[in-house]
Amino acid sequence: MRLLRLVGATCGRLSFVFSAPKKYIIQKHQSHSRAGKTTKKVTASARSLKKHPSRVYARTKRHTKEVHSRLLVTPHVNLMDASRWYAGWHSWQYKSIHHGHVHGLVLIAFTIGFGLLQMSALALDVSFTWDFANPSQYTYDDTKIESHDQNLRLALMDKIENFTQAGGQLQSNTILDITADDEYYYISNSLGLDVIRQDTWERTAYVTSGGGFLTLAVENGYLYAGKNGGVYRWQVSNMTENTPLGTYRYNTTTIPALQDNEVVRLNTQTINDKTYLVVVTNKKVHLVKDELGSPSIVGPPVLSGGEFIINADLTSVGDLYYLYRYANGLVQSGSGALFVTNNAIS
């Protein structure tokens, strides 16, 4: 009978344990007393039971707590006890700002500072500067840039270029006169004149005339060319390949008329937006006010006899200087003088 009761009680207890899958009954024996054994029942959820941590994890956790305590907690406690200001500030910021916010701000400040230092270091690094130590490794337009002493420079800076008939820039290699403006070279030769761009050294226009032009001048977008027979004029912007010679702008038959057709020198000057042309012949100096539609000759100096005019030029204030010699037409001998007509344009 007792055996049946014991078996029944045991089965009932096992049935209770296995019927509650989420709960376990854990009995923990505590210290014994004289009155007898005391047993405490502890009920715990099955989900709360965790695997016992490994020794490495336990040691790492313990050391982390020690480092945190020594580096952060202990100094913080000491500052709280030693400084009322720190204690007051900590109390205020602890209530207003979470510790995580402070840590985030510190991290942001560190990141910005580190980034600025890196950028400064990169700015000081000149290892990527192009020193053109090996110009052959670079490609460039050699018509405008040239290599020189392991460097590159503008080709026009000090490069010498020969304009020749063989090079296609000139009609003839017999040069008579040269003038230029801000964009073109104007070169007179024995077969005419050629217009060459200064940046490309390519001929853009030319005029054919047997014997060429003894003298050239350019002013305000107009090119003047003089020879034995008179003075020609072209508007530079209208000049093209094989520009027509046209007719004389000034000679002894035009209006106004020159007193001598044997032109030996031309000079120009702009005064008060007016173009003045100085035309020098063997025995005369002509000062021409070259206005479109109404050109006029300002009274030239009257010279006669054996005078031979060498050159003449007009200053920016309108004074005319001219040089002549008493040499019966021979420049190499005889004496001469330099004359001036003040305010010649009036």
C-alpha positions as CSV (number, residue, x, y, z in Angstrom):
1,M,0.0,0.0,0.0
2,R,2.8,2.4,0.9
3,L,4.6,1.4,-2.3
4,L,1.6,2.4,-4.4
5,R,1.2,5.7,-2.6
6,L,5.0,6.5,-3.2
7,V,4.7,5.6,-6.9
8,G,1.6,7.7,-7.3
9,A,3.1,10.8,-5.6
10,T,6.2,10.5,-7.8
11,C,4.2,10.3,-11.0
12,G,2.2,13.3,-9.9
13,R,5.3,15.4,-9.4
14,L,6.8,14.4,-12.7
15,S,3.5,15.1,-14.4
16,F,3.5,18.6,-12.9
17,V,7.1,19.3,-14.0
18,F,6.6,18.2,-17.6
19,S,3.2,19.8,-17.9
20,A,4.7,23.3,-17.5
21,P,7.3,23.7,-20.3
22,K,8.0,27.4,-19.6
23,K,8.6,27.1,-15.9
24,Y,11.0,25.1,-13.8
25,I,11.1,24.5,-10.1
26,I,14.6,25.1,-8.8
27,Q,15.4,24.1,-5.3
28,K,18.4,25.7,-3.7
29,H,19.7,24.3,-0.4
30,Q,20.7,27.0,2.0
31,S,22.7,26.7,5.3
32,H,21.5,24.3,7.9
33,S,20.4,25.4,11.3
34,R,19.8,23.5,14.5
35,A,16.1,23.5,13.8
36,G,16.6,21.5,10.7
37,K,17.0,22.0,6.9
38,T,15.5,25.1,5.3
39,T,14.6,24.9,1.6
40,K,13.9,27.9,-0.6
41,K,12.0,27.5,-3.9
42,V,13.0,29.8,-6.7
43,T,10.8,30.1,-9.9
44,A,12.5,31.3,-13.0
45,S,11.5,31.7,-16.7
46,A,13.0,29.3,-19.1
47,R,13.9,32.2,-21.4
48,S,16.0,33.8,-18.6
49,L,18.3,30.9,-18.3
50,K,21.6,31.8,-20.1
51,K,24.6,29.8,-21.0
52,H,27.5,30.2,-18.6
53,P,30.0,32.8,-20.1
54,S,33.4,31.6,-21.2
55,R,36.6,32.5,-19.3
56,V,37.9,34.8,-22.0
57,Y,34.6,36.8,-22.0
58,A,34.7,37.0,-18.2
59,R,38.2,38.2,-18.1
60,T,37.6,40.8,-20.8
61,K,34.6,42.1,-19.1
62,R,36.4,42.3,-15.8
63,H,39.4,44.1,-17.3
64,T,37.1,46.5,-19.1
65,K,35.4,47.4,-15.9
66,E,38.7,48.0,-14.2
67,V,39.9,50.3,-17.0
68,H,36.7,52.2,-17.0
69,S,36.8,52.5,-13.2
70,R,40.4,53.8,-13.1
71,L,40.3,56.1,-16.1
72,L,36.8,57.5,-15.9
73,V,34.9,56.7,-12.8
74,T,37.7,57.4,-10.2
75,P,38.8,60.7,-11.7
76,H,35.2,61.7,-12.0
77,V,34.4,60.9,-8.4
78,N,37.6,62.8,-7.3
79,L,36.6,65.9,-9.3
80,M,33.1,65.8,-7.9
81,D,34.5,65.8,-4.4
82,A,37.3,68.3,-5.0
83,S,35.6,70.9,-7.2
84,R,32.2,72.5,-6.5
85,W,32.2,74.0,-10.0
86,Y,32.7,70.7,-11.7
87,A,30.0,69.1,-9.5
88,G,27.6,71.9,-10.3
89,W,28.4,71.7,-14.0
90,H,28.1,67.9,-14.1
91,S,24.8,68.0,-12.3
92,W,23.5,70.6,-14.8
93,Q,24.7,68.9,-18.0
94,Y,23.6,65.5,-16.7
95,K,20.1,66.8,-16.3
96,S,20.1,68.6,-19.7
97,I,22.3,66.5,-21.9
98,H,22.7,62.8,-21.9
99,H,26.2,61.4,-21.7
100,G,25.8,59.9,-25.1
101,H,25.3,63.3,-26.6
102,V,28.5,64.6,-25.0
103,H,30.4,61.6,-26.3
104,G,29.0,62.1,-29.8
105,L,30.0,65.8,-29.8
106,V,33.5,64.9,-28.7
107,L,33.7,62.3,-31.5
108,I,32.5,64.9,-34.1
109,A,35.1,67.5,-32.9
110,F,37.9,64.9,-33.1
111,T,36.8,63.9,-36.6
112,I,36.8,67.5,-37.8
113,G,40.1,68.3,-36.2
114,F,41.7,65.2,-37.7
115,G,40.3,66.0,-41.1
116,L,41.6,69.5,-41.0
117,L,45.1,68.2,-40.1
118,Q,45.0,65.8,-43.0
119,M,43.9,68.4,-45.5
120,S,46.7,70.7,-44.3
121,A,49.2,67.9,-44.8
122,L,47.9,67.3,-48.3
123,A,48.1,71.0,-49.1
124,L,51.7,71.1,-48.1
125,D,52.5,68.0,-50.2
126,V,54.1,69.1,-53.4
127,S,54.9,65.7,-54.7
128,F,52.2,66.0,-57.4
129,T,53.5,69.3,-58.8
130,W,54.2,69.3,-62.5
131,D,57.8,70.1,-62.9
132,F,58.0,69.0,-66.5
133,A,61.1,67.1,-65.8
134,N,60.2,64.9,-68.8
135,P,58.4,67.0,-71.3
136,S,58.2,64.0,-73.7
137,Q,55.6,62.5,-71.3
138,Y,53.2,65.4,-71.9
139,T,51.3,66.4,-75.0
140,Y,51.0,70.0,-76.0
141,D,50.4,72.3,-79.1
142,D,53.9,72.9,-80.3
143,T,52.8,75.8,-82.4
144,K,52.2,77.8,-79.3
145,I,54.2,76.0,-76.6
146,E,57.7,74.8,-76.7
147,S,60.1,72.8,-74.4
148,H,63.1,74.6,-73.0
149,D,65.6,73.3,-70.4
150,Q,63.1,70.7,-69.2
151,N,60.3,73.2,-68.9
152,L,57.5,74.4,-71.2
153,R,57.1,78.0,-72.2
154,L,55.1,80.1,-74.7
155,A,56.6,79.6,-78.1
156,L,56.2,83.3,-78.9
157,M,58.2,84.4,-75.9
158,D,61.6,84.4,-77.5
159,K,61.4,82.1,-80.4
160,I,63.0,83.2,-83.7
161,E,60.8,82.6,-86.8
162,N,62.0,83.2,-90.3
163,F,59.3,84.3,-92.8
164,T,60.4,83.1,-96.2
165,Q,59.1,82.5,-99.7
166,A,59.7,78.8,-99.3
167,G,57.8,78.7,-96.0
168,G,54.7,80.1,-97.9
169,Q,54.5,83.4,-95.9
170,L,56.2,85.7,-98.5
171,Q,56.0,86.4,-102.2
172,S,59.6,87.3,-102.3
173,N,62.6,87.2,-99.9
174,T,63.7,90.7,-101.0
175,I,62.3,92.8,-98.1
176,L,61.6,96.5,-98.5
177,D,59.8,97.5,-95.3
178,I,58.0,96.1,-92.3
179,T,55.3,97.4,-90.0
180,A,52.9,95.9,-87.5
181,D,49.8,96.5,-85.3
182,D,48.5,94.4,-82.4
183,E,47.5,91.5,-84.6
184,Y,49.4,91.4,-87.8
185,Y,52.8,91.8,-89.4
186,Y,52.8,93.7,-92.7
187,I,55.8,92.9,-94.9
188,S,56.7,94.6,-98.2
189,N,58.8,92.8,-100.7
190,S,59.9,93.1,-104.3
191,L,56.6,91.4,-105.5
192,G,54.1,93.1,-103.3
193,L,53.1,92.9,-99.6
194,D,52.1,90.0,-97.3
195,V,49.9,90.1,-94.1
196,I,50.9,87.5,-91.4
197,R,49.2,86.8,-88.2
198,Q,51.4,87.3,-85.1
199,D,50.1,84.3,-83.1
200,T,50.2,81.6,-85.9
201,W,52.8,83.0,-88.3
202,E,50.4,82.2,-91.1
203,R,49.8,84.5,-94.1
204,T,46.2,85.6,-94.2
205,A,46.3,88.1,-97.0
206,Y,48.6,89.5,-99.7
207,V,48.7,92.1,-102.5
208,T,50.7,91.6,-105.7
209,S,52.5,94.7,-107.1
210,G,55.6,94.6,-109.3
211,G,58.5,96.2,-107.5
212,G,56.7,96.1,-104.2
213,F,56.2,99.1,-101.9
214,L,59.1,101.2,-100.6
215,T,57.3,102.2,-97.3
216,L,54.4,101.0,-95.2
217,A,52.3,102.4,-92.3
218,V,49.3,101.2,-90.4
219,E,46.8,103.2,-88.3
220,N,43.3,102.8,-87.0
221,G,42.6,99.7,-89.0
222,Y,44.0,101.0,-92.3
223,L,47.2,100.0,-94.1
224,Y,49.1,102.6,-96.2
225,A,51.7,101.6,-98.8
226,G,53.8,104.1,-100.8
227,K,55.9,103.7,-103.9
228,N,57.0,105.7,-106.9
229,G,53.6,106.8,-108.1
230,G,51.7,107.5,-105.0
231,V,50.1,106.1,-101.9
232,Y,47.7,103.1,-101.7
233,R,45.3,102.4,-98.8
234,W,43.4,99.2,-97.7
235,Q,41.1,98.5,-94.8
236,V,42.8,95.6,-92.9
237,S,39.6,93.8,-92.0
238,N,38.7,93.5,-95.8
239,M,42.1,92.2,-96.9
240,T,42.1,88.6,-98.1
241,E,44.2,86.3,-100.3
242,N,45.1,88.1,-103.5
243,T,43.6,91.5,-102.4
244,P,43.2,93.8,-105.5
245,L,45.8,96.5,-105.8
246,G,43.1,99.1,-106.5
247,T,43.9,102.8,-107.3
248,Y,46.0,105.4,-105.6
249,R,44.6,107.0,-102.6
250,Y,47.0,110.0,-102.9
251,N,49.2,111.2,-105.8
252,T,49.6,114.2,-108.0
253,T,46.2,113.6,-109.7
254,T,43.9,112.9,-106.7
255,I,41.9,115.2,-104.6
256,P,43.7,116.3,-102.5
257,A,46.8,116.1,-104.6
258,L,50.4,115.5,-103.7
259,Q,53.1,117.8,-105.1
260,D,55.4,114.9,-105.9
261,N,54.7,111.2,-106.6
262,E,58.1,109.8,-105.6
263,V,57.1,108.5,-102.2
264,V,60.0,107.5,-100.0
265,R,58.6,107.4,-96.4
266,L,55.2,107.2,-94.7
267,N,54.4,107.8,-91.0
268,T,51.1,108.1,-89.2
269,Q,49.6,109.6,-86.0
270,T,46.2,109.7,-84.4
271,I,45.2,113.0,-82.8
272,N,41.7,113.7,-81.4
273,D,40.4,110.6,-83.2
274,K,41.7,111.9,-86.5
275,T,44.3,110.0,-88.6
276,Y,47.2,112.1,-89.9
277,L,49.4,110.7,-92.7
278,V,52.9,112.1,-93.2
279,V,54.0,111.6,-96.9
280,V,57.7,112.2,-97.6
281,T,59.0,112.5,-101.1
282,N,62.4,113.5,-102.3
283,K,61.7,117.2,-102.1
284,K,58.4,117.6,-100.3
285,V,56.7,116.8,-97.0
286,H,52.9,116.4,-97.1
287,L,50.8,116.3,-94.0
288,V,47.5,114.7,-94.9
289,K,44.4,114.6,-92.7
290,D,43.0,111.3,-93.8
291,E,39.3,111.6,-93.1
292,L,36.8,109.3,-94.8
293,G,35.0,111.2,-97.5
294,S,36.8,114.5,-96.9
295,P,40.6,114.1,-96.8
296,S,42.7,117.3,-96.8
297,I,46.3,118.3,-97.0
298,V,47.6,120.6,-94.2
299,G,50.0,123.1,-95.8
300,P,53.3,121.3,-96.3
301,P,56.7,122.9,-96.0
302,V,57.8,124.4,-99.3
303,L,61.3,123.2,-100.2
304,S,63.0,123.7,-103.5
305,G,66.5,123.5,-105.0
306,G,68.8,120.7,-104.1
307,E,67.1,119.7,-100.9
308,F,66.8,116.0,-100.2
309,I,64.2,115.0,-97.6
310,I,65.4,112.0,-95.4
311,N,62.4,111.5,-93.2
312,A,59.6,113.3,-91.4
313,D,57.3,112.4,-88.5
314,L,54.4,113.9,-86.5
315,T,54.3,113.9,-82.7
316,S,51.2,113.2,-80.5
317,V,50.7,116.9,-79.9
318,G,50.8,117.8,-83.6
319,D,54.4,119.1,-84.1
320,L,56.0,118.1,-87.4
321,Y,59.7,117.2,-87.5
322,Y,61.6,116.7,-90.8
323,L,65.2,116.1,-91.8
324,Y,66.8,117.2,-95.1
325,R,70.2,117.6,-96.5
326,Y,71.9,119.8,-99.1
327,A,73.4,117.0,-101.1
328,N,72.0,117.3,-104.6
329,G,70.1,114.1,-104.1
330,L,73.0,112.2,-102.4
331,V,72.3,111.0,-98.9
332,Q,75.9,109.9,-98.3
333,S,77.4,113.4,-98.5
334,G,76.7,117.0,-97.7
335,S,75.3,118.8,-94.7
336,G,71.7,119.1,-93.4
337,A,69.4,120.2,-90.6
338,L,66.5,119.1,-88.6
339,F,63.5,121.4,-88.7
340,V,60.2,121.5,-86.8
341,T,56.9,123.1,-87.4
342,N,55.0,123.5,-84.2
343,N,51.3,122.7,-84.1
344,A,51.5,121.7,-87.8
345,I,48.1,120.1,-87.8
346,S,46.5,123.6,-87.5
